[in-house]
Amino acid sequence: MERRAFLKEIDIFSGLSEAELDRLASIGTEETFAKGDTVFREHEPGTKLYLVQSGTVDIGKSGEGGRFTRLARLERGEVFGELAMLDERPRSATAVAAIAPELKLLSFERKAFEKLLTDDPLLAARIYRGMLRKVAARLRLADEAIQTLLRSLNYTGF
């Protein structure tokens, strides 16, 4: 199954068995966006987790005058939308299809994803552990970016 092979490439799912990958694949939906299309907007309800199958997605925030400031650029194999799946809060950023003419995503609706995990607590533990590792890695990158910014401003502390 092509979808299973793709899921196995995703770091948060790399420890899953073939059967677990097949179950996960069965609840995914493929979505396609043209360059410049918005996948979701900051402050919208977060109801899906996304995996980039092909293309590029920019994650960013709206600043003064609605100007988009890119925070990250994600490509094949990257996961996004996981924060809203974990904390059930509105989206913290906007996601926009970028660079390539087409962005292909594999998405997971929250209800179907949660049902899969509720039905199999061991699978849930494996997936949540992978998601937490991803969030922790992004937090470390954010910490480094903040430190670099503070250094550039000659900030010496509180």
N, CA, C and O atoms as a GROMACS GRO file, in nm:
protein
  632
    1MET      N    1   0.084  -0.118   0.000
    1MET     CA    2   0.000   0.000   0.000
    1MET      C    3   0.089   0.124   0.000
    1MET      O    4   0.174   0.141   0.088
    2GLU      N    5   0.070   0.210  -0.098
    2GLU     CA    6   0.150   0.331  -0.113
    2GLU      C    7   0.138   0.422   0.009
    2GLU      O    8   0.238   0.480   0.053
    3ARG      N    9   0.019   0.435   0.062
    3ARG     CA   10  -0.004   0.522   0.177
    3ARG      C   11   0.072   0.470   0.300
    3ARG      O   12   0.128   0.549   0.376
    4ARG      N   13   0.075   0.338   0.318
    4ARG     CA   14   0.148   0.279   0.431
    4ARG      C   15   0.297   0.313   0.420
    4ARG      O   16   0.359   0.351   0.519
    5ALA      N   17   0.353   0.299   0.301
    5ALA     CA   18   0.495   0.329   0.281
    5ALA      C   19   0.524   0.475   0.313
    5ALA      O   20   0.627   0.507   0.373
    6PHE      N   21   0.435   0.564   0.272
    6PHE     CA   22   0.453   0.706   0.302
    6PHE      C   23   0.449   0.729   0.453
    6PHE      O   24   0.534   0.800   0.507
    7LEU      N   25   0.351   0.671   0.521
    7LEU     CA   26   0.339   0.690   0.666
    7LEU      C   27   0.463   0.640   0.741
    7LEU      O   28   0.504   0.698   0.841
    8LYS      N   29   0.521   0.533   0.690
    8LYS     CA   30   0.641   0.478   0.754
    8LYS      C   31   0.758   0.576   0.748
    8LYS      O   32   0.847   0.571   0.833
    9GLU      N   33   0.759   0.665   0.648
    9GLU     CA   34   0.863   0.767   0.634
    9GLU      C   35   0.850   0.878   0.739
    9GLU      O   36   0.947   0.948   0.768
   10ILE      N   37   0.731   0.895   0.794
   10ILE     CA   38   0.703   1.005   0.886
   10ILE      C   39   0.758   0.968   1.024
   10ILE      O   40   0.724   0.864   1.079
   11ASP      N   41   0.843   1.055   1.078
   11ASP     CA   42   0.912   1.021   1.203
   11ASP      C   43   0.817   0.989   1.318
   11ASP      O   44   0.848   0.901   1.398
   12ILE      N   45   0.704   1.056   1.330
   12ILE     CA   46   0.615   1.027   1.443
   12ILE      C   47   0.546   0.892   1.431
   12ILE      O   48   0.491   0.842   1.529
   13PHE      N   49   0.549   0.832   1.311
   13PHE     CA   50   0.486   0.701   1.290
   13PHE      C   51   0.589   0.591   1.262
   13PHE      O   52   0.550   0.478   1.236
   14SER      N   53   0.716   0.622   1.268
   14SER     CA   54   0.820   0.527   1.226
   14SER      C   55   0.824   0.399   1.310
   14SER      O   56   0.871   0.296   1.261
   15GLY      N   57   0.777   0.403   1.433
   15GLY     CA   58   0.781   0.285   1.519
   15GLY      C   59   0.657   0.198   1.511
   15GLY      O   60   0.645   0.101   1.586
   16LEU      N   61   0.564   0.229   1.422
   16LEU     CA   62   0.440   0.153   1.413
   16LEU      C   63   0.456   0.028   1.328
   16LEU      O   64   0.538   0.024   1.236
   17SER      N   65   0.378  -0.074   1.361
   17SER     CA   66   0.379  -0.199   1.284
   17SER      C   67   0.306  -0.178   1.152
   17SER      O   68   0.238  -0.077   1.133
   18GLU      N   69   0.322  -0.273   1.060
   18GLU     CA   70   0.253  -0.266   0.930
   18GLU      C   71   0.101  -0.259   0.951
   18GLU      O   72   0.032  -0.182   0.885
   19ALA      N   73   0.050  -0.340   1.044
   19ALA     CA   74  -0.095  -0.341   1.070
   19ALA      C   75  -0.141  -0.206   1.126
   19ALA      O   76  -0.247  -0.156   1.088
   20GLU      N   77  -0.062  -0.148   1.215
   20GLU     CA   78  -0.098  -0.018   1.272
   20GLU      C   79  -0.093   0.090   1.164
   20GLU      O   80  -0.179   0.178   1.160
   21LEU      N   81   0.007   0.084   1.077
   21LEU     CA   82   0.017   0.180   0.967
   21LEU      C   83  -0.103   0.167   0.874
   21LEU      O   84  -0.156   0.268   0.826
   22ASP      N   85  -0.146   0.044   0.847
   22ASP     CA   86  -0.264   0.023   0.762
   22ASP      C   87  -0.389   0.082   0.824
   22ASP      O   88  -0.471   0.144   0.755
   23ARG      N   89  -0.405   0.065   0.954
   23ARG     CA   90  -0.522   0.121   1.023
   23ARG      C   91  -0.519   0.273   1.019
   23ARG      O   92  -0.622   0.337   0.997
   24LEU      N   93  -0.402   0.329   1.039
   24LEU     CA   94  -0.387   0.474   1.032
   24LEU      C   95  -0.415   0.523   0.889
   24LEU      O   96  -0.485   0.622   0.870
   25ALA      N   97  -0.359   0.454   0.791
   25ALA     CA   98  -0.379   0.492   0.651
   25ALA      C   99  -0.527   0.492   0.612
   25ALA      O  100  -0.570   0.574   0.532
   26SER      N  101  -0.603   0.401   0.670
   26SER     CA  102  -0.745   0.388   0.633
   26SER      C  103  -0.829   0.508   0.674
   26SER      O  104  -0.937   0.528   0.620
   27ILE      N  105  -0.781   0.588   0.768
   27ILE     CA  106  -0.861   0.704   0.811
   27ILE      C  107  -0.808   0.836   0.751
   27ILE      O  108  -0.864   0.942   0.778
   28GLY      N  109  -0.703   0.829   0.672
   28GLY     CA  110  -0.647   0.949   0.611
   28GLY      C  111  -0.722   0.989   0.485
   28GLY      O  112  -0.782   0.905   0.418
   29THR      N  113  -0.717   1.117   0.453
   29THR     CA  114  -0.780   1.172   0.334
   29THR      C  115  -0.677   1.254   0.259
   29THR      O  116  -0.607   1.336   0.318
   30GLU      N  117  -0.667   1.232   0.128
   30GLU     CA  118  -0.574   1.311   0.049
   30GLU      C  119  -0.640   1.441   0.007
   30GLU      O  120  -0.755   1.443  -0.037
   31GLU      N  121  -0.565   1.550   0.022
   31GLU     CA  122  -0.613   1.683  -0.016
   31GLU      C  123  -0.509   1.750  -0.104
   31GLU      O  124  -0.389   1.730  -0.085
   32THR      N  125  -0.555   1.829  -0.200
   32THR     CA  126  -0.466   1.898  -0.291
   32THR      C  127  -0.496   2.048  -0.290
   32THR      O  128  -0.612   2.089  -0.290
   33PHE      N  129  -0.390   2.128  -0.288
   33PHE     CA  130  -0.401   2.273  -0.287
   33PHE      C  131  -0.310   2.330  -0.395
   33PHE      O  132  -0.200   2.279  -0.418
   34ALA      N  133  -0.354   2.436  -0.460
   34ALA     CA  134  -0.271   2.506  -0.557
   34ALA      C  135  -0.182   2.607  -0.484
   34ALA      O  136  -0.214   2.651  -0.374
   35LYS      N  137  -0.071   2.641  -0.546
   35LYS     CA  138   0.020   2.740  -0.489
   35LYS      C  139  -0.058   2.865  -0.451
   35LYS      O  140  -0.135   2.918  -0.532
   36GLY      N  141  -0.039   2.912  -0.329
   36GLY     CA  142  -0.108   3.031  -0.280
   36GLY      C  143  -0.236   3.003  -0.204
   36GLY      O  144  -0.287   3.091  -0.135
   37ASP      N  145  -0.289   2.881  -0.216
   37ASP     CA  146  -0.411   2.845  -0.142
   37ASP      C  147  -0.381   2.835   0.007
   37ASP      O  148  -0.272   2.793   0.047
   38THR      N  149  -0.479   2.873   0.087
   38THR     CA  150  -0.466   2.861   0.232
   38THR      C  151  -0.520   2.726   0.277
   38THR      O  152  -0.633   2.690   0.244
   39VAL      N  153  -0.439   2.653   0.352
   39VAL     CA  154  -0.482   2.524   0.407
   39VAL      C  155  -0.567   2.549   0.531
   39VAL      O  156  -0.675   2.492   0.546
   40PHE      N  157  -0.518   2.636   0.619
   40PHE     CA  158  -0.597   2.683   0.734
   40PHE      C  159  -0.541   2.817   0.779
   40PHE      O  160  -0.428   2.854   0.747
   41ARG      N  161  -0.625   2.890   0.853
   41ARG     CA  162  -0.588   3.023   0.901
   41ARG      C  163  -0.570   3.023   1.053
   41ARG      O  164  -0.634   2.948   1.126
   42GLU      N  165  -0.481   3.110   1.096
   42GLU     CA  166  -0.461   3.134   1.238
   42GLU      C  167  -0.596   3.167   1.302
   42GLU      O  168  -0.677   3.240   1.244
   43HIS      N  169  -0.620   3.114   1.419
   43HIS     CA  170  -0.740   3.133   1.501
   43HIS      C  171  -0.859   3.047   1.459
   43HIS      O  172  -0.959   3.045   1.530
   44GLU      N  173  -0.851   2.976   1.347
   44GLU     CA  174  -0.960   2.884   1.309
   44GLU      C  175  -0.955   2.762   1.401
   44GLU      O  176  -0.850   2.730   1.457
   45PRO      N  177  -1.068   2.694   1.417
   45PRO     CA  178  -1.065   2.569   1.494
   45PRO      C  179  -0.970   2.469   1.427
   45PRO      O  180  -0.967   2.458   1.304
   46GLY      N  181  -0.895   2.397   1.508
   46GLY     CA  182  -0.803   2.297   1.456
   46GLY      C  183  -0.867   2.160   1.458
   46GLY      O  184  -0.879   2.099   1.564
   47THR      N  185  -0.908   2.113   1.343
   47THR     CA  186  -0.979   1.985   1.337
   47THR      C  187  -0.905   1.877   1.260
   47THR      O  188  -0.954   1.764   1.249
   48LYS      N  189  -0.785   1.909   1.207
   48LYS     CA  190  -0.712   1.811   1.128
   48LYS      C  191  -0.563   1.818   1.156
   48LYS      O  192  -0.508   1.922   1.193
   49LEU      N  193  -0.499   1.703   1.139
   49LEU     CA  194  -0.354   1.688   1.140
   49LEU      C  195  -0.315   1.666   0.994
   49LEU      O  196  -0.384   1.594   0.921
   50TYR      N  197  -0.204   1.726   0.951
   50TYR     CA  198  -0.163   1.716   0.810
   50TYR      C  199  -0.022   1.660   0.797
   50TYR      O  200   0.064   1.683   0.881
   51LEU      N  201  -0.002   1.585   0.689
   51LEU     CA  202   0.130   1.535   0.650
   51LEU      C  203   0.155   1.580   0.506
   51LEU      O  204   0.067   1.566   0.421
   52VAL      N  205   0.272   1.633   0.479
   52VAL     CA  206   0.305   1.678   0.343
   52VAL      C  207   0.351   1.559   0.260
   52VAL      O  208   0.453   1.497   0.289
   53GLN      N  209   0.272   1.527   0.156
   53GLN     CA  210   0.310   1.419   0.065
   53GLN      C  211   0.401   1.472  -0.047
   53GLN      O  212   0.499   1.408  -0.083
   54SER      N  213   0.367   1.590  -0.100
   54SER     CA  214   0.451   1.654  -0.201
   54SER      C  215   0.420   1.803  -0.202
   54SER      O  216   0.312   1.847  -0.163
   55GLY      N  217   0.518   1.878  -0.248
   55GLY     CA  218   0.502   2.023  -0.250
   55GLY      C  219   0.559   2.086  -0.124
   55GLY      O  220   0.634   2.023  -0.049
   56THR      N  221   0.522   2.211  -0.103
   56THR     CA  222   0.577   2.289   0.008
   56THR      C  223   0.465   2.369   0.072
   56THR      O  224   0.377   2.421   0.004
   57VAL      N  225   0.469   2.378   0.205
   57VAL     CA  226   0.372   2.460   0.278
   57VAL      C  227   0.449   2.556   0.368
   57VAL      O  228   0.544   2.518   0.436
   58ASP      N  229   0.405   2.682   0.366
   58ASP     CA  230   0.462   2.782   0.455
   58ASP      C  231   0.370   2.797   0.575
   58ASP      O  232   0.248   2.807   0.560
   59ILE      N  233   0.430   2.800   0.693
   59ILE     CA  234   0.358   2.822   0.818
   59ILE      C  235   0.398   2.961   0.866
   59ILE      O  236   0.517   2.992   0.875
   60GLY      N  237   0.299   3.044   0.897
   60GLY     CA  238   0.333   3.180   0.938
   60GLY      C  239   0.224   3.248   1.017
   60GLY      O  240   0.118   3.191   1.044
   61LYS      N  241   0.253   3.371   1.053
   61LYS     CA  242   0.162   3.453   1.132
   61LYS      C  243   0.131   3.579   1.054
   61LYS      O  244   0.210   3.624   0.971
   62SER      N  245   0.015   3.636   1.081
   62SER     CA  246  -0.022   3.764   1.021
   62SER      C  247   0.023   3.876   1.113
   62SER      O  248  -0.002   3.874   1.234
   63GLY      N  249   0.089   3.972   1.055
   63GLY     CA  250   0.137   4.086   1.132
   63GLY      C  251   0.056   4.209   1.100
   63GLY      O  252  -0.060   4.201   1.062
   64GLU      N  253   0.120   4.324   1.118
   64GLU     CA  254   0.053   4.450   1.090
   64GLU      C  255   0.005   4.454   0.946
   64GLU      O  256   0.076   4.415   0.853
   65GLY      N  257  -0.117   4.502   0.928
   65GLY     CA  258  -0.173   4.513   0.794
   65GLY      C  259  -0.201   4.380   0.729
   65GLY      O  260  -0.222   4.374   0.608
   66GLY      N  261  -0.201   4.271   0.807
   66GLY     CA  262  -0.228   4.139   0.754
   66GLY      C  263  -0.111   4.077   0.679
   66GLY      O  264  -0.128   3.974   0.614
   67ARG      N  265   0.007   4.138   0.688
   67ARG     CA  266   0.126   4.088   0.620
   67ARG      C  267   0.166   3.953   0.678
   67ARG      O  268   0.178   3.938   0.800
   68PHE      N  269   0.188   3.856   0.591
   68PHE     CA  270   0.224   3.719   0.631
   68PHE      C  271   0.374   3.712   0.660
   68PHE      O  272   0.456   3.751   0.576
   69THR      N  273   0.409   3.663   0.777
   69THR     CA  274   0.548   3.642   0.814
   69THR      C  275   0.571   3.492   0.827
   69THR      O  276   0.513   3.427   0.914
   70ARG      N  277   0.656   3.439   0.741
   70ARG     CA  278   0.682   3.294   0.741
   70ARG      C  279   0.768   3.257   0.861
   70ARG      O  280   0.871   3.318   0.887
   71LEU      N  281   0.722   3.155   0.932
   71LEU     CA  282   0.797   3.101   1.046
   71LEU      C  283   0.866   2.970   1.010
   71LEU      O  284   0.971   2.937   1.065
   72ALA      N  285   0.807   2.897   0.917
   72ALA     CA  286   0.863   2.767   0.877
   72ALA      C  287   0.820   2.734   0.735
   72ALA      O  288   0.716   2.778   0.688
   73ARG      N  289   0.903   2.656   0.669
   73ARG     CA  290   0.870   2.604   0.536
   73ARG      C  291   0.886   2.452   0.546
   73ARG      O  292   0.994   2.402   0.576
   74LEU      N  293   0.776   2.381   0.518
   74LEU     CA  294   0.775   2.236   0.534
   74LEU      C  295   0.761   2.167   0.400
   74LEU      O  296   0.690   2.216   0.311
   75GLU      N  297   0.828   2.053   0.386
   75GLU     CA  298   0.825   1.975   0.263
   75GLU      C  299   0.787   1.831   0.293
   75GLU      O  300   0.745   1.799   0.404
   76ARG      N  301   0.802   1.745   0.195
   76ARG     CA  302   0.762   1.605   0.206
   76ARG      C  303   0.806   1.542   0.339
   76ARG      O  304   0.921   1.555   0.381
   77GLY      N  305   0.711   1.473   0.401
   77GLY     CA  306   0.740   1.402   0.524
   77GLY      C  307   0.718   1.481   0.650
   77GLY      O  308   0.724   1.427   0.760
   78GLU      N  309   0.692   1.611   0.636
   78GLU     CA  310   0.672   1.695   0.754
   78GLU      C  311   0.527   1.689   0.801
   78GLU      O  312   0.435   1.668   0.722
   79VAL      N  313   0.510   1.709   0.931
   79VAL     CA  314   0.380   1.707   0.998
   79VAL      C  315   0.347   1.849   1.041
   79VAL      O  316   0.435   1.922   1.087
   80PHE      N  317   0.221   1.889   1.026
   80PHE     CA  318   0.179   2.016   1.083
   80PHE      C  319   0.033   2.006   1.125
   80PHE      O  320  -0.041   1.918   1.080
   81GLY      N  321  -0.007   2.099   1.211
   81GLY     CA  322  -0.142   2.095   1.266
   81GLY      C  323  -0.152   2.011   1.391
   81GLY      O  324  -0.262   1.991   1.443
   82GLU      N  325  -0.039   1.962   1.440
   82GLU     CA  326  -0.040   1.872   1.555
   82GLU      C  327  -0.074   1.944   1.686
   82GLU      O  328  -0.131   1.883   1.776
   83LEU      N  329  -0.041   2.073   1.696
   83LEU     CA  330  -0.072   2.144   1.820
   83LEU      C  331  -0.222   2.145   1.847
   83LEU      O  332  -0.266   2.119   1.959
   84ALA      N  333  -0.300   2.175   1.745
   84ALA     CA  334  -0.446   2.179   1.763
   84ALA      C  335  -0.502   2.041   1.795
   84ALA      O  336  -0.606   2.030   1.861
   85MET      N  337  -0.435   1.937   1.748
   85MET     CA  338  -0.481   1.801   1.781
   85MET      C  339  -0.449   1.768   1.926
   85MET      O  340  -0.524   1.694   1.990
   86LEU      N  341  -0.340   1.821   1.976
   86LEU     CA  342  -0.300   1.791   2.114
   86LEU      C  343  -0.376   1.876   2.216
   86LEU      O  344  -0.419   1.825   2.320
   87ASP      N  345  -0.392   2.005   2.188
   87ASP     CA  346  -0.451   2.092   2.290
   87ASP      C  347  -0.594   2.138   2.260
   87ASP      O  348  -0.655   2.207   2.342
   88GLU      N  349  -0.647   2.102   2.143
   88GLU     CA  350  -0.785   2.134   2.104
   88GLU      C  351  -0.814   2.284   2.109
   88GLU      O  352  -0.926   2.325   2.137
   89ARG      N  353  -0.713   2.364   2.081
   89ARG     CA  354  -0.729   2.509   2.076
   89ARG      C  355  -0.725   2.554   1.930
   89ARG      O  356  -0.688   2.476   1.843
   90PRO      N  357  -0.763   2.677   1.904
   90PRO     CA  358  -0.758   2.727   1.765
   90PRO      C  359  -0.616   2.724   1.708
   90PRO      O  360  -0.518   2.717   1.782
   91ARG      N  361  -0.608   2.729   1.578
   91ARG     CA  362  -0.479   2.727   1.509
   91ARG      C  363  -0.392   2.842   1.556
   91ARG      O  364  -0.440   2.954   1.573
   92SER      N  365  -0.264   2.815   1.577
   92SER     CA  366  -0.171   2.916   1.625
   92SER      C  367  -0.102   2.989   1.510
   92SER      O  368  -0.032   3.087   1.532
   93ALA      N  369  -0.122   2.941   1.388
   93ALA     CA  370  -0.058   3.002   1.271
   93ALA      C  371  -0.143   2.971   1.148
   93ALA      O  372  -0.242   2.898   1.154
   94THR      N  373  -0.102   3.028   1.036
   94THR     CA  374  -0.166   3.005   0.907
   94THR      C  375  -0.076   2.915   0.823
   94THR      O  376   0.046   2.926   0.829
   95ALA      N  377  -0.137   2.827   0.744
   95ALA     CA  378  -0.062   2.739   0.654
   95ALA      C  379  -0.104   2.770   0.510
   95ALA      O  380  -0.223   2.772   0.478
   96VAL      N  381  -0.003   2.793   0.423
   96VAL     CA  382  -0.029   2.832   0.285
   96VAL      C  383   0.056   2.746   0.192
   96VAL      O  384   0.175   2.725   0.216
   97ALA      N  385  -0.006   2.695   0.084
   97ALA     CA  386   0.068   2.620  -0.018
   97ALA      C  387   0.167   2.715  -0.085
   97ALA      O  388   0.130   2.826  -0.124
   98ALA      N  389   0.293   2.671  -0.098
   98ALA     CA  390   0.398   2.761  -0.149
   98ALA      C  391   0.487   2.690  -0.250
   98ALA      O  392   0.492   2.567  -0.256
   99ILE      N  393   0.557   2.769  -0.328
   99ILE     CA  394   0.662   2.730  -0.422
   99ILE      C  395   0.613   2.638  -0.534
   99ILE      O  396   0.603   2.682  -0.649
  100ALA      N  397   0.583   2.512  -0.504
  100ALA     CA  398   0.541   2.417  -0.607
  100ALA      C  399   0.400   2.453  -0.657
  100ALA      O  400   0.321   2.510  -0.581
  101PRO      N  401   0.369   2.420  -0.781
  101PRO     CA  402   0.235   2.449  -0.833
  101PRO      C  403   0.124   2.376  -0.756
  101PRO      O  404   0.009   2.420  -0.755
  102GLU      N  405   0.162   2.264  -0.690
  102GLU     CA  406   0.060   2.184  -0.622
  102GLU      C  407   0.116   2.131  -0.490
  102GLU      O  408   0.231   2.090  -0.481
  103LEU      N  409   0.031   2.133  -0.388
  103LEU     CA  410   0.063   2.079  -0.256
  103LEU      C  411  -0.031   1.962  -0.231
  103LEU      O  412  -0.153   1.978  -0.236
  104LYS      N  413   0.026   1.844  -0.205
  104LYS     CA  414  -0.055   1.727  -0.173
  104LYS      C  415  -0.034   1.690  -0.027
  104LYS      O  416   0.079   1.674   0.019
  105LEU      N  417  -0.145   1.679   0.044
  105LEU     CA  418  -0.142   1.649   0.187
  105LEU      C  419  -0.221   1.524   0.216
  105LEU      O  420  -0.314   1.489   0.144
  106LEU      N  421  -0.182   1.456   0.323
  106LEU     CA  422  -0.263   1.348   0.380
  106LEU      C  423  -0.313   1.406   0.512
  106LEU      O  424  -0.233   1.444   0.599
  107SER      N  425  -0.445   1.412   0.528
  107SER     CA  426  -0.500   1.473   0.649
  107SER      C  427  -0.577   1.369   0.730
  107SER      O  428  -0.624   1.268   0.679
  108PHE      N  429  -0.586   1.399   0.860
  108PHE     CA  430  -0.658   1.313   0.954
  108PHE      C  431  -0.753   1.399   1.034
  108PHE      O  432  -0.711   1.489   1.107
  109GLU      N  433  -0.883   1.370   1.022
  109GLU     CA  434  -0.984   1.440   1.100
  109GLU      C  435  -0.970   1.402   1.247
  109GLU      O  436  -0.944   1.286   1.280
  110ARG      N  437  -0.985   1.500   1.334
  110ARG     CA  438  -0.969   1.477   1.478
  110ARG      C  439  -1.056   1.363   1.528
  110ARG      O  440  -1.007   1.276   1.601
  111LYS      N  441  -1.185   1.359   1.492
  111LYS     CA  442  -1.276   1.256   1.546
  111LYS      C  443  -1.231   1.116   1.507
  111LYS      O  444  -1.229   1.026   1.592
  112ALA      N  445  -1.196   1.097   1.381
  112ALA     CA  446  -1.153   0.964   1.336
  112ALA      C  447  -1.019   0.927   1.400
  112ALA      O  448  -0.997   0.812   1.439
  113PHE      N  449  -0.930   1.024   1.411
  113PHE     CA  450  -0.798   1.002   1.471
  113PHE      C  451  -0.814   0.964   1.618
  113PHE      O  452  -0.752   0.868   1.664
  114GLU      N  453  -0.897   1.038   1.691
  114GLU     CA  454  -0.918   1.009   1.832
  114GLU      C  455  -0.986   0.874   1.853
  114GLU      O  456  -0.954   0.802   1.948
  115LYS      N  457  -1.078   0.838   1.764
  115LYS     CA  458  -1.144   0.707   1.777
  115LYS      C  459  -1.043   0.595   1.758
  115LYS      O  460  -1.043   0.497   1.833
  116LEU      N  461  -0.956   0.609   1.658
  116LEU     CA  462  -0.852   0.509   1.635
  116LEU      C  463  -0.765   0.493   1.760
  116LEU      O  464  -0.733   0.381   1.800
  117LEU      N  465  -0.728   0.605   1.821
  117LEU     CA  466  -0.639   0.600   1.938
  117LEU      C  467  -0.712   0.551   2.062
  117LEU      O  468  -0.652   0.482   2.145
  118THR      N  469  -0.839   0.584   2.075
  118THR     CA  470  -0.917   0.536   2.190
  118THR      C  471  -0.936   0.385   2.182
  118THR      O  472  -0.935   0.317   2.284
  119ASP      N  473  -0.952   0.334   2.061
  119ASP     CA  474  -0.971   0.190   2.042
  119ASP      C  475  -0.844   0.109   2.065
  119ASP      O  476  -0.852  -0.012   2.087
  120ASP      N  477  -0.728   0.174   2.061
  120ASP     CA  478  -0.602   0.103   2.076
  120ASP      C  479  -0.505   0.188   2.159
  120ASP      O  480  -0.427   0.265   2.103
  121PRO      N  481  -0.509   0.174   2.292
  121PRO     CA  482  -0.425   0.257   2.380
  121PRO      C  483  -0.274   0.242   2.353
  121PRO      O  484  -0.200   0.339   2.370
  122LEU      N  485  -0.228   0.125   2.313
  122LEU     CA  486  -0.086   0.108   2.284
  122LEU      C  487  -0.048   0.190   2.160
  122LEU      O  488   0.057   0.255   2.158
  123LEU      N  489  -0.132   0.187   2.059
  123LEU     CA  490  -0.109   0.268   1.939
  123LEU      C  491  -0.111   0.416   1.977
  123LEU      O  492  -0.028   0.494   1.929
  124ALA      N  493  -0.205   0.454   2.062
  124ALA     CA  494  -0.214   0.593   2.107
  124ALA      C  495  -0.084   0.636   2.174
  124ALA      O  496  -0.032   0.745   2.147
  125ALA      N  497  -0.031   0.552   2.262
  125ALA     CA  498   0.092   0.586   2.332
  125ALA      C  499   0.207   0.605   2.234
  125ALA      O  500   0.287   0.698   2.248
  126ARG      N  501   0.217   0.518   2.134
  126ARG     CA  502   0.324   0.529   2.036
  126ARG      C  503   0.313   0.657   1.954
  126ARG      O  504   0.412   0.727   1.931
  127ILE      N  505   0.191   0.687   1.910
  127ILE     CA  506   0.171   0.807   1.827
  127ILE      C  507   0.191   0.934   1.909
  127ILE      O  508   0.258   1.026   1.864
  128TYR      N  509   0.133   0.938   2.029
  128TYR     CA  510   0.149   1.058   2.112
  128TYR      C  511   0.296   1.080   2.149
  128TYR      O  512   0.341   1.195   2.157
  129ARG      N  513   0.368   0.974   2.171
  129ARG     CA  514   0.511   0.989   2.201
  129ARG      C  515   0.583   1.051   2.082
  129ARG      O  516   0.666   1.140   2.099
  130GLY      N  517   0.551   1.004   1.962
  130GLY     CA  518   0.610   1.062   1.841
  130GLY      C  519   0.572   1.208   1.824
  130GLY      O  520   0.656   1.290   1.786
  131MET      N  521   0.446   1.240   1.850
  131MET     CA  522   0.401   1.379   1.838
  131MET      C  523   0.471   1.468   1.940
  131MET      O  524   0.510   1.580   1.908
  132LEU      N  525   0.487   1.419   2.062
  132LEU     CA  526   0.555   1.497   2.165
  132LEU      C  527   0.702   1.520   2.130
  132LEU      O  528   0.756   1.627   2.157
  133ARG      N  529   0.767   1.420   2.071
  133ARG     CA  530   0.906   1.439   2.026
  133ARG      C  531   0.914   1.549   1.920
  133ARG      O  532   1.006   1.630   1.921
  134LYS      N  533   0.816   1.549   1.828
  134LYS     CA  534   0.813   1.651   1.723
  134LYS      C  535   0.792   1.790   1.782
  134LYS      O  536   0.861   1.885   1.745
  135VAL      N  537   0.697   1.802   1.875
  135VAL     CA  538   0.670   1.931   1.939
  135VAL      C  539   0.792   1.977   2.019
  135VAL      O  540   0.827   2.095   2.017
  136ALA      N  541   0.857   1.885   2.089
  136ALA     CA  542   0.977   1.920   2.166
  136ALA      C  543   1.089   1.969   2.074
  136ALA      O  544   1.157   2.066   2.107
  137ALA      N  545   1.107   1.904   1.961
  137ALA     CA  546   1.211   1.946   1.866
  137ALA      C  547   1.181   2.086   1.814
  137ALA      O  548   1.272   2.168   1.802
  138ARG      N  549   1.055   2.114   1.785
  138ARG     CA  550   1.019   2.248   1.736
  138ARG      C  551   1.035   2.352   1.846
  138ARG      O  552   1.073   2.466   1.818
  139LEU      N  553   1.007   2.316   1.969
  139LEU     CA  554   1.025   2.408   2.080
  139LEU      C  555   1.173   2.442   2.097
  139LEU      O  556   1.208   2.557   2.122
  140ARG      N  557   1.259   2.342   2.082
  140ARG     CA  558   1.404   2.367   2.092
  140ARG      C  559   1.450   2.462   1.981
  140ARG      O  560   1.531   2.551   2.005
  141LEU      N  561   1.398   2.442   1.859
  141LEU     CA  562   1.432   2.533   1.749
  141LEU      C  563   1.384   2.675   1.778
  141LEU      O  564   1.455   2.772   1.751
  142ALA      N  565   1.264   2.686   1.833
  142ALA     CA  566   1.211   2.818   1.869
  142ALA      C  567   1.298   2.883   1.975
  142ALA      O  568   1.325   3.003   1.968
  143ASP      N  569   1.342   2.806   2.074
  143ASP     CA  570   1.431   2.859   2.178
  143ASP      C  571   1.560   2.913   2.117
  143ASP      O  572   1.606   3.020   2.154
  144GLU      N  573   1.617   2.837   2.023
  144GLU     CA  574   1.740   2.882   1.958
  144GLU      C  575   1.717   3.010   1.878
  144GLU      O  576   1.800   3.100   1.879
  145ALA      N  577   1.602   3.018   1.809
  145ALA     CA  578   1.571   3.138   1.731
  145ALA      C  579   1.554   3.259   1.822
  145ALA      O  580   1.599   3.369   1.789
  146ILE      N  581   1.489   3.240   1.936
  146ILE     CA  582   1.472   3.349   2.032
  146ILE      C  583   1.607   3.395   2.084
  146ILE      O  584   1.634   3.514   2.095
  147GLN      N  585   1.692   3.298   2.117
  147GLN     CA  586   1.826   3.332   2.168
  147GLN      C  587   1.904   3.411   2.063
  147GLN      O  588   1.971   3.509   2.096
  148THR      N  589   1.897   3.370   1.938
  148THR     CA  590   1.967   3.440   1.830
  148THR      C  591   1.912   3.582   1.814
  148THR      O  592   1.989   3.676   1.798
  149LEU      N  593   1.782   3.596   1.820
  149LEU     CA  594   1.719   3.728   1.811
  149LEU      C  595   1.763   3.818   1.926
  149LEU      O  596   1.798   3.934   1.905
  150LEU      N  597   1.762   3.764   2.046
  150LEU     CA  598   1.804   3.843   2.162
  150LEU      C  599   1.950   3.886   2.152
  150LEU      O  600   1.984   3.999   2.187
  151ARG      N  601   2.034   3.796   2.103
  151ARG     CA  602   2.175   3.833   2.084
  151ARG      C  603   2.188   3.947   1.983
  151ARG      O  604   2.267   4.039   2.002
  152SER      N  605   2.110   3.938   1.874
  152SER     CA  606   2.118   4.041   1.771
  152SER      C  607   2.071   4.177   1.824
  152SER      O  608   2.109   4.281   1.770
  153LEU      N  609   1.988   4.176   1.927
  153LEU     CA  610   1.940   4.300   1.988
  153LEU      C  611   2.027   4.344   2.106
  153LEU      O  612   1.997   4.443   2.173
  154ASN      N  613   2.135   4.268   2.129
  154ASN     CA  614   2.223   4.293   2.244
  154ASN      C  615   2.148   4.290   2.376
  154ASN      O  616   2.176   4.368   2.467
  155TYR      N  617   2.052   4.202   2.384
  155TYR     CA  618   1.971   4.187   2.506
  155TYR      C  619   2.052   4.114   2.610
  155TYR      O  620   2.109   4.009   2.581
  156THR      N  621   2.058   4.167   2.734
  156THR     CA  622   2.143   4.107   2.837
  156THR      C  623   2.064   4.041   2.949
  156THR      O  624   2.124   3.987   3.042
  157GLY      N  625   1.936   4.043   2.943
  157GLY     CA  626   1.858   3.975   3.048
  157GLY      C  627   1.748   4.061   3.105
  157GLY      O  628   1.730   4.177   3.068
  158PHE      N  629   1.677   4.001   3.194
  158PHE     CA  630   1.563   4.069   3.255
  158PHE      C  631   1.606   4.165   3.363
  158PHE      O  632   1.522   4.230   3.425
   0.00000   0.00000   0.00000
